[in-house]
């Protein structure tokens, strides 16, 4: 991230192939480094910006130059003069908020001269009277009638004062409002007429109610001085999926008989500011905070909805969007409730006020909470990543099934150019990619030879690839070999082989004693590979029973079983050897690698998934989720919860265990899913999946944290380091349950049909992840779908899901959802 202190340090150059757009180049900037170090750097050649945020303004100076720099760029911009002109037009935004619902605004009378198109027509707004003037002169009679009617209207309620001010981009921060008593009709009319003479086209004169400060009980004796008023600044940011998120609230406190403005009052937290005014009860403060959050987020939602209807020219460029917003509120009483009333929107003043408050903690003292700009920075990085990846050419090896349909939708959204290698010539994804290469990927004994053949096909077709990756278990080793042939970034093939074969993973890590310490051996579990009945007879004496028997190269917990004694071990080995001999017996679970098995020690404890992003052997991000108890003796997943309910120290232990196990196997670059159990002695490894987590995990992480593991995997595959939040903050909680055809066939064919679940998903009542296409029961099954509910707490999400499952018929005596969710209490 670079700071440019002068527009002269930046220049625009025409973008080839993008007429009317320009790339932004940086020749000089201040750079920032860990430990508080900064440097003034000169860049030769200049660096290309992948995101631009500037303070734009109408007047002479840098604001106007910044506005010109921000216009029609090929990189994302978080502000533009065109958008700022709309946001800082008080009349336009007041009407926008009044029509939005959920945002209180002051009663307002507006005289507007040749209003902009966005103000013409439309529905009437409650409490807002708009008077269009044909001219600026000879309006005395009209103004007197309108002002008189307004001052006597019920919309003003108990208001004693009104403010008269100018509205328009030209007047931003340049004029003071005039206060008048409500009874002073003549003075208000005179002020309006004087200001009318200053108007230019698309500008307005506003007469608005001055919200009286609430009469709060004073602790102890009443204060002899004037009553205090609170002005509230809220910073709200645009996050993943264009969803508003309140970042921080900061307040100013001052005399109630004078207008409170930015930069003329000290910054306070909401709790301290309300206590200064006599409101210190925690539950009441929490209610006020929630109302501010709802109103601020509704304000940004209204702005984003307005922007969605604007053309690229009206926004100031194809990539121009409002990424954050400051909302100024006055606190008053409406309907016997403390209510934040939105006064105006701004681009940077509220963020500046938050920075001033955060500056209090710069000196030694109490630790500050998260920075107000943190969600904004995450949005900057996310948009920058999209800019970097747009147009990248990626080869995908293995298309996967219906559960991976999101890949093709996301690729289109990100502007990725995908080329696909797939065994099925009729796969639906063959029509969704730039290039389709039909190639038999199932002969894994020939992976090295196939990698050379595929590399030749890629070169013969003239594909200029930026990266190559796979999210499909069977194709991971082949992908690593192909990357090696093409000279593309990837973890080494040997590491992929080690992680792919479960017994090799455990046995290798058991011998990794360090340094460094703690060593991966602390997390490995004793096991024994099985290829024959003789191996089984030997294993029961080497591995403590009860144990877990599973396929060496399996996926989806198919064929995984708890075995308590030697006869059960022999019986299960014989059954799997007979029923699951090759890929045709159960496609997609790794039988193309053979049906060898392993016996590993059964580990008591709670089960968890850790999804990691690694680049160059460094941990960039980790996301921990909790799994519910399985239906023993099987291990098919039943339920899950995210974020984890573990204590912070336990969560950190899980993350570090997963990270150490990946490094121990040589996995250095990629997105990996690690399954662990938390025992009394710490984390123990179940297995490493050297690819992006399956089922619902990518969707949940995107929903809760705004991080897309698919995009991260694509960036790593292109040799680009994803810039991800080190300590991501979840936006809520998700609790989900799996549906199985063997247990839910009747419900899935009636009360919980695919159409019913999709309709509930579309209404936001549940989160559906479809994992299989058809309702086909079988002895060796994978989950058909995942159904989840969101909530502000795990308890609320869990109770919503339980009620939903009972209503849909998913819960039952043979599938006790309450039991599966019991770990999440």
SVG drawing of the C-alpha trace seen along z (x, -y; Angstrom):
<svg xmlns="http://www.w3.org/2000/svg" viewBox="-49 -40 65 103">
<polyline fill="none" stroke="black" stroke-width="0.4" points="0.0,0.0 1.5,-3.3 0.7,-6.9 1.2,-9.6 1.5,-13.1 1.2,-14.9 -0.7,-14.2 2.6,-14.8 3.8,-11.4 1.0,-9.7 0.3,-9.6 -2.3,-8.2 -1.4,-6.3 -3.8,-5.0 -4.7,-1.3 -4.2,0.8 -7.4,2.5 -9.5,0.5 -10.5,-2.7 -11.4,-5.6 -9.7,-4.0 -6.3,-4.6 -3.8,-2.7 -2.6,-4.6 1.2,-4.5 3.1,-5.5 6.5,-7.0 7.0,-8.1 5.3,-7.2 5.7,-6.6 5.9,-2.9 5.1,-1.3 6.9,1.6 6.6,3.7 7.9,2.0 6.6,-1.4 9.2,-2.1 8.4,-4.3 10.4,-5.1 10.1,-7.6 10.5,-5.4 11.1,-6.3 9.9,-3.6 11.8,-3.1 9.9,-2.0 6.7,-3.3 4.5,-0.7 0.9,0.0 -1.8,-0.7 -4.3,2.0 -6.6,-0.1 -6.9,-3.9 -8.5,-5.9 -8.2,-9.7 -9.8,-12.7 -11.6,-14.3 -13.1,-17.8 -14.6,-20.5 -12.3,-23.4 -8.9,-24.3 -6.0,-22.3 -5.2,-18.7 -8.9,-17.7 -9.7,-18.5 -6.4,-16.9 -7.2,-13.8 -10.7,-13.7 -9.2,-13.8 -6.7,-11.0 -9.6,-8.8 -11.7,-9.1 -12.0,-6.2 -9.2,-4.0 -8.6,-0.4 -8.1,0.3 -10.8,0.2 -11.4,-3.2 -13.1,-3.7 -14.3,-7.2 -14.8,-9.5 -15.8,-13.1 -19.0,-12.0 -20.0,-9.8 -18.9,-12.4 -21.0,-15.0 -24.0,-12.8 -23.2,-11.8 -22.5,-15.3 -25.7,-16.7 -27.7,-16.9 -31.0,-17.1 -30.4,-14.2 -29.1,-11.9 -31.8,-13.0 -34.5,-12.0 -32.6,-8.8 -32.5,-8.0 -36.1,-9.0 -37.3,-6.6 -35.0,-3.8 -36.9,-3.1 -35.2,-2.4 -33.3,-5.7 -34.8,-8.7 -34.0,-12.1 -35.0,-15.7 -38.2,-17.2 -37.0,-19.3 -38.4,-21.9 -36.2,-22.3 -36.2,-25.0 -34.3,-23.7 -33.3,-25.5 -33.3,-23.4 -32.8,-20.1 -30.7,-17.2 -32.5,-14.4 -32.2,-12.1 -34.4,-14.6 -37.1,-15.0 -40.3,-13.0 -40.4,-9.9 -42.5,-9.1 -43.1,-11.7 -40.8,-11.2 -42.2,-11.4 -41.2,-14.6 -39.5,-16.0 -41.2,-18.8 -39.5,-19.6 -40.3,-22.9 -38.9,-23.3 -38.2,-27.0 -38.4,-28.2 -36.2,-31.2 -34.3,-32.7 -36.1,-36.1 -39.7,-37.1 -40.3,-34.1 -41.2,-36.0 -44.8,-35.0 -44.1,-31.3 -41.3,-31.2 -43.5,-32.8 -46.4,-30.4 -44.2,-27.3 -42.1,-28.3 -45.2,-29.3 -46.9,-25.9 -43.7,-24.1 -43.2,-25.9 -46.8,-25.1 -46.7,-21.5 -47.0,-18.4 -43.8,-17.0 -41.8,-19.3 -43.4,-17.9 -41.9,-19.6 -39.0,-21.1 -38.2,-24.7 -35.5,-25.6 -34.9,-25.3 -31.7,-25.6 -31.4,-27.2 -28.5,-26.1 -27.3,-25.6 -27.1,-22.2 -24.8,-21.3 -21.4,-20.0 -20.1,-23.6 -21.0,-24.4 -19.3,-21.4 -17.7,-22.7 -17.8,-26.4 -20.8,-27.8 -22.3,-28.0 -25.9,-27.2 -28.3,-29.9 -30.4,-28.9 -33.8,-30.5 -36.5,-30.0 -39.5,-28.2 -41.7,-31.1 -39.6,-33.6 -41.3,-33.2 -40.1,-36.5 -36.4,-35.8 -36.6,-32.4 -38.1,-33.7 -35.5,-36.5 -32.7,-34.0 -34.1,-31.8 -34.5,-34.7 -30.9,-35.8 -29.5,-32.3 -31.7,-31.9 -29.6,-34.6 -26.5,-32.4 -27.9,-29.3 -26.7,-27.8 -28.4,-25.0 -28.9,-21.8 -28.4,-23.5 -30.9,-24.0 -31.8,-25.9 -32.9,-23.7 -35.0,-24.6 -34.7,-21.7 -35.7,-20.8 -33.0,-21.0 -33.4,-17.8 -33.7,-18.6 -31.2,-16.7 -32.9,-14.1 -33.8,-15.0 -31.8,-12.4 -31.8,-12.0 -28.7,-13.6 -26.8,-11.5 -27.1,-13.4 -28.1,-17.0 -29.1,-18.7 -26.2,-20.5 -26.4,-24.3 -24.9,-24.7 -26.7,-24.3 -27.9,-20.8 -25.5,-18.6 -26.1,-17.3 -24.4,-14.3 -23.4,-14.2 -22.6,-10.6 -20.3,-9.7 -20.6,-6.2 -18.2,-4.7 -19.8,-1.9 -17.9,0.1 -18.9,2.1 -17.9,5.7 -18.0,8.9 -21.2,9.2 -21.9,5.4 -23.1,5.8 -22.7,2.8 -20.9,3.4 -20.7,0.9 -17.0,0.4 -16.9,-2.1 -18.9,-4.8 -17.3,-7.9 -19.1,-10.8 -18.8,-14.5 -20.4,-16.1 -21.2,-19.9 -23.7,-22.5 -27.2,-21.7 -27.9,-25.2 -25.1,-25.3 -24.5,-23.2 -21.9,-20.4 -19.6,-20.0 -16.6,-17.9 -13.2,-19.1 -14.7,-21.4 -15.3,-18.7 -13.3,-16.0 -13.8,-12.4 -15.4,-10.0 -16.7,-6.5 -20.4,-6.1 -20.5,-4.7 -18.5,-7.6 -20.5,-10.2 -23.8,-8.9 -22.6,-8.7 -21.6,-12.4 -25.2,-13.1 -26.7,-11.0 -27.2,-7.7 -25.0,-5.0 -27.1,-1.9 -25.4,0.7 -28.6,2.3 -29.9,-1.1 -26.5,-2.0 -26.5,1.4 -30.0,0.5 -28.8,-2.8 -25.7,-1.2 -27.9,1.3 -30.1,-1.4 -27.1,-3.3 -25.7,-0.2 -29.1,0.5 -29.5,-3.0 -25.8,-3.4 -25.9,-0.1 -29.3,-1.0 -27.8,-4.3 -24.9,-2.6 -27.3,-0.1 -29.4,-2.9 -26.3,-4.5 -25.2,-1.2 -28.6,-0.7 -28.5,-4.1 -25.0,-3.4 -26.2,-0.1 -28.6,-2.1 -25.9,-4.5 -23.9,-4.1 -20.1,-3.9 -20.0,-7.5 -22.2,-8.7 -20.1,-6.9 -16.8,-8.2 -15.6,-4.9 -16.3,-1.2 -14.5,-0.4 -15.7,-3.3 -17.7,-2.4 -18.3,-3.8 -16.3,-1.6 -17.0,-3.4 -19.3,-6.0 -19.5,-8.4 -22.9,-9.0 -23.6,-11.9 -26.4,-11.4 -28.0,-13.6 -29.5,-11.7 -33.0,-12.7 -36.3,-11.3 -38.9,-10.1 -41.9,-8.2 -40.6,-8.0 -37.5,-6.2 -33.9,-7.4 -33.4,-7.6 -30.4,-8.5 -31.4,-10.9 -29.2,-11.0 -28.1,-14.6 -25.7,-14.0 -23.3,-11.7 -19.6,-12.3 -16.6,-10.7 -13.9,-11.1 -14.8,-13.3 -16.2,-10.5 -13.2,-8.3 -11.0,-11.2 -12.9,-11.4 -12.4,-7.7 -8.7,-8.1 -8.5,-10.9 -10.2,-8.6 -7.8,-5.7 -4.9,-8.2 -5.7,-8.2 -4.3,-4.7 -1.1,-5.5 0.7,-6.3 1.1,-3.5 -2.3,-2.7 -5.3,-0.6 -5.4,1.4 -7.6,0.1 -10.2,2.2 -10.1,2.9 -9.3,-0.1 -12.2,-1.8 -10.5,-1.4 -10.0,2.4 -13.1,3.5 -12.2,0.8 -8.7,2.2 -10.1,5.7 -12.3,4.3 -9.4,2.6 -7.4,5.8 -10.3,7.9 -10.9,5.4 -7.2,5.2 -7.0,9.0 -9.9,9.0 -8.1,6.4 -4.9,8.5 -6.7,11.7 -9.0,10.4 -8.1,12.0 -5.7,14.6 -5.4,17.9 -5.8,20.9 -5.8,24.6 -8.2,26.6 -7.6,30.4 -10.8,32.3 -14.2,30.6 -15.8,32.3 -19.5,32.7 -22.6,30.6 -21.0,29.5 -18.4,27.6 -20.8,25.6 -19.8,22.5 -16.4,22.6 -17.7,21.7 -20.0,19.0 -17.2,17.4 -14.7,17.6 -17.1,15.6 -17.6,13.1 -13.8,12.7 -13.1,12.5 -10.9,15.6 -10.2,17.4 -10.4,21.1 -9.3,24.1 -10.5,27.5 -9.0,31.0 -11.7,33.6 -12.4,37.3 -16.2,36.9 -16.6,35.5 -20.2,34.5 -19.5,32.7 -21.7,29.6 -18.6,27.5 -17.2,28.2 -19.5,25.5 -18.4,22.9 -14.6,22.7 -12.3,21.1 -10.8,24.5 -11.9,28.0 -9.4,30.9 -10.9,34.3 -8.4,36.6 -8.7,39.8 -7.6,38.7 -8.5,42.0 -5.3,44.0 -3.3,42.7 -0.6,45.3 0.3,43.4 0.2,39.9 3.8,39.0 3.3,40.1 -0.1,38.3 1.5,35.1 4.0,35.1 1.2,35.8 -1.0,33.0 2.0,30.6 2.4,31.3 -1.3,30.8 -1.2,27.4 1.8,26.3 0.3,27.6 -2.9,25.5 -0.8,22.5 -2.2,21.9 -0.4,19.1 -1.1,20.2 -0.6,18.1 -1.4,21.0 -2.8,24.5 -4.7,26.0 -7.2,28.6 -9.8,28.9 -10.7,32.5 -9.0,35.2 -8.2,37.7 -6.3,35.1 -4.1,33.4 -0.9,35.5 -1.3,35.2 -1.8,31.5 1.5,31.1 3.3,33.1 1.8,31.1 2.8,27.8 6.3,29.2 6.3,29.9 5.0,26.5 7.1,24.6 4.1,23.2 3.9,22.7 2.6,25.6 3.6,27.7 6.0,30.5 4.5,33.7 6.2,35.7 4.4,33.6 1.1,34.1 1.7,37.9 2.5,37.9 -0.7,36.0 -2.8,38.1 -2.0,41.4 -3.3,41.3 -1.1,43.9 2.0,42.4 1.0,39.0 0.7,40.3 3.8,42.5 5.9,39.7 4.8,37.2 5.4,39.7 9.1,39.5 9.1,35.7 10.5,35.0 11.9,31.5 13.4,29.0 11.5,26.8 9.4,27.7 6.6,28.4 7.2,31.1 4.5,32.6 5.0,36.0 3.0,34.7 -0.1,34.6 0.3,37.8 -1.7,41.0 -0.3,44.6 -1.6,46.5 -0.9,49.5 -1.5,49.8 -3.6,52.7 -3.5,54.4 -4.3,58.0 -5.9,60.1 -2.3,60.8 -1.8,57.1 -5.0,56.9 -3.9,59.8 -0.6,58.0 -2.2,54.6 -4.6,55.6 -1.5,56.3 0.3,53.1 -2.6,50.5 -4.5,50.2 -8.2,51.1 -10.8,49.7 -9.5,48.3 -10.7,46.6 -10.5,48.4 -10.7,46.3 -9.7,46.2 -6.1,45.0 -7.2,42.6 -10.8,42.2 -12.9,39.1 -16.2,38.1 -15.9,40.6 -17.1,43.3 -16.2,46.8 -14.8,45.3 -15.8,47.4 -15.1,47.8 -13.8,51.4 -13.6,52.7 -11.9,56.0 -10.0,58.3 -13.1,60.0 -14.7,56.6 -11.4,55.6 -11.4,58.7 -15.1,58.4 -14.9,54.7 -11.7,55.2 -13.4,58.1 -16.6,56.1 -14.8,53.1 -12.5,55.3 -15.6,56.9 -17.9,53.9 -15.5,51.1 -13.0,52.4 -12.7,49.6 -13.9,46.2 -17.1,47.6 -18.3,48.9 -18.4,45.4 -17.1,42.6 -15.3,39.6 -14.0,41.1 -10.5,42.0 -11.0,45.7 -9.0,44.9 -6.0,45.0 -7.0,48.5 -8.9,49.8 -6.1,50.3 -7.0,49.5 -5.4,48.5 -6.2,49.1 -5.5,46.2 -5.9,45.7 -9.4,44.3 -8.8,40.9 -11.4,39.5 -12.2,35.8 -14.1,33.2 -13.6,33.0 -12.6,29.8 -11.7,28.6 -8.9,26.1 -8.8,24.5 -5.4,22.9 -3.9,20.6 -0.1,21.0 2.3,19.1 6.0,19.8 5.7,21.9 4.0,19.0 0.6,19.1 -1.6,16.4 -5.0,17.3 -6.7,20.0 -10.4,20.8 -11.5,23.3 -14.9,25.0 -16.4,27.5 -18.1,30.8 -20.8,32.6 -20.7,36.2 -21.0,38.8 -23.4,41.7 -21.0,44.5 -19.8,46.9 -19.8,44.7 -18.0,41.3 -20.2,39.5 -20.4,35.8 -23.6,34.9 -23.3,31.2 -21.0,28.3 -20.5,24.8 -18.5,21.8 -16.7,19.9 -15.3,22.4 -16.6,22.4 -13.1,23.3 -11.3,21.0 -8.8,18.8 -5.8,20.8 -7.3,24.1 -8.1,22.5 -4.5,21.3 -3.3,24.8 -5.5,26.3 -4.3,23.8 -0.6,24.4 -1.1,28.2 -2.6,28.0 0.1,25.7 2.9,27.9 1.5,31.0 1.3,29.3 4.9,28.1 6.0,31.5 4.6,33.1 6.2,30.4 3.0,28.6 4.2,25.0 1.9,23.3 -1.9,23.7 -5.2,23.9 -5.4,26.9 -8.1,28.6 -6.9,30.4 -9.1,32.5 -8.1,32.9 -9.5,34.0 -8.9,32.0 -8.0,34.4 -7.1,33.8 -3.5,33.8 -4.0,31.5 -4.7,31.7 -4.4,35.1 -4.4,35.4 -7.1,37.3 -6.0,36.4 -4.8,33.7 -6.7,32.9 -4.2,31.0 -6.9,28.9 -9.6,26.4 -12.1,27.7 -15.1,29.4 -18.9,29.5 -20.0,26.1 -16.7,24.8 -15.8,22.4 -19.3,20.9 -19.4,20.5 -16.0,18.9 -17.0,16.4 -20.2,15.6 -18.8,15.2 -15.3,13.7 -15.5,12.3 -12.5,14.5 -12.9,16.6 -10.7,19.7 -11.3,20.3 -9.8,16.9 -7.0,17.5 -6.2,20.9 -6.2,19.3 -3.9,16.5 -1.4,18.9 -1.5,21.0 -0.5,17.8 2.4,17.2 0.6,14.2 0.5,13.8 -3.1,13.3 -3.4,10.4 -5.7,11.8 -6.7,10.6 -4.4,12.3 -7.1,12.3 -10.4,12.3 -13.6,11.2 -16.6,13.3 -19.8,11.5 -22.0,13.9 -22.4,17.7 -23.5,20.6 -24.7,23.9 -25.6,26.6 -26.7,30.2 -26.2,32.8 -29.1,34.6 -28.6,38.2 -30.7,40.1 -30.7,43.2 -32.2,41.2 -34.2,38.4 -35.5,39.9 -39.2,39.3 -38.5,35.7 -36.3,34.9 -39.1,36.1 -41.8,34.0 -41.5,31.5 -37.8,30.8 -37.7,31.2 -34.9,29.6 -37.4,26.9 -38.6,26.2 -35.0,25.9 -34.0,23.7 -37.0,21.4 -36.1,21.1 -32.5,20.4 -33.6,17.6 -35.7,16.0 -32.6,16.0 -34.2,18.4 -31.6,21.1 -28.3,21.7 -28.4,24.6 -25.4,26.4 -26.4,29.1 -23.7,31.9 -25.3,34.6 -27.6,34.4 -29.9,37.4 -31.7,39.0 -30.0,42.4 -29.8,44.5 -26.9,46.8 -24.9,48.5 -21.8,46.3 -23.2,42.8 -22.1,39.3 -24.3,36.4 -27.0,35.2 -26.9,31.6 -26.1,29.3 -28.7,27.1 -27.6,24.3 -29.0,21.3 -27.3,18.1 -27.5,16.1 -25.7,13.4 -24.7,16.1 -24.2,19.9 -27.1,20.5 -29.5,18.5 -28.3,20.2 -28.5,23.6 -32.1,23.0 -33.2,21.7 -31.7,24.7 -33.3,27.2 -36.7,25.6 -36.3,25.7 -35.2,29.3 -38.2,30.3 -40.6,28.5 -39.1,29.9 -38.9,33.5 -35.1,33.7 -35.0,34.3 -36.3,37.7 -35.7,40.6 -33.1,42.1 -31.5,38.8 -31.5,36.8 -30.5,33.3 -30.4,32.0 -27.8,34.6 -25.7,33.7 -25.8,30.0 -25.0,30.7 -21.3,30.0 -22.1,26.4 -23.8,25.4"/>
</svg>
